[in-house]
Amino acid sequence: MFDIKILIALLMVITGSINTLVTKFADLYCSKGKTIEGFYENPDNNGSVTYCESAPYIQNLPEDERPAALDTFRKFDHPFVQSFAMFIGEFCCLLAFKFVVLYSTRNGGKSAIKLGPQKFPFYVWALPACCDSLATTSMYVGLTLTHASSFQMLRGSVVIFTGFFSVVFLGKKLVAYHWIGMSLVLIGLILVGLSGFLDKSASSASASNPGLGDTIIVVAQVVVAIQMVVEEKLLTRYKVPVLQAVGWEGFFGMIIMAIISCILTYAPSKHHITGLSEDIGDAALQLRPTGPGNGLPVLLLLCGTICSIAFFNFAGLSVTESMGATTRMVLDSIRTIIIWAVCVGAKDPYKTGPLQTIDTYTAYQVAGFVVLLSGTFVYNEKTIPGKDQYGNQRKESLSFGI
């Protein structure tokens, strides 16, 4: 009989991979936003100008019109807006929960979803929403400052943080193979990341401050680990349906990100193209679906973010509830393999090059993936006959049976 846990784990890995990929694609497309006088002529913008100059919209213009067009036509660089879109996807889970419950009980019938006691203060989900807001936006910002290989590598550190917090705050007991598995996963991700550092052909145009970017990403993983542990604690204490929990996180996340985005729209920043920390007006212009140089591809990819994150977070909290926060983090790390495989074969929307900086197979990447998969098998477990010294069902690593 097929185990529903396997299906949920697969759903988490697949939708999580799709979410990262559509977000990556959205960052690669250019569209028309606010006019920035002198943007084309500023040597600091040569990388962005050269990239967007290859777009069909610019190539179809007369040469004398291209400089003015490139003062408005640029990449979609709005991490706070993208984070807001992610929370919209999570909030959709709450709408789906309400619809399913109301539809199944409309004639006095039994709810199709196990509701539990429903005795919880809804505002408790504001805490994990705050963690999610901080971590997601920080990682987007960090990614703009460092290499994609560094981003992939450093995200693996969340496995260690989550395991540590699960022991300290949830009182869980991790046996030797759990620690070995988590260590192998981290080593595998480090090997993958090293390939980006050691490959001299990898592009570094987008890595303006690798040290700061790496620091932000590592700190963000601590916040992610705290979020995972808090979610597990709340799910265990209040017995809240997963779909409802995700929805409430999305509700509070939308409010938090809307407030932050509005504040940052009036906060000057020399690091952003428009001179503001976030520019909602520019983002709206770049998402227009019609007209020359329109943002229809970006808009569609943003919709893909909303849909994929809804399923990803539902599956992620389901894994947390049934298998634990650390298992969720180990499964999440497998996305690196899928994302890397797609990126190696996928092409840039405007050029013939690959999707990201890691564009070739290297010994470090292959070794990293082998170690990462080995760590996943070592960490995950199966039940065996008998009880342990604490009276619980005995378990052993999946790798013991291979």
Disulfide bonds with the S-S distance in Angstrom:
Cys30-Cys52 2.21
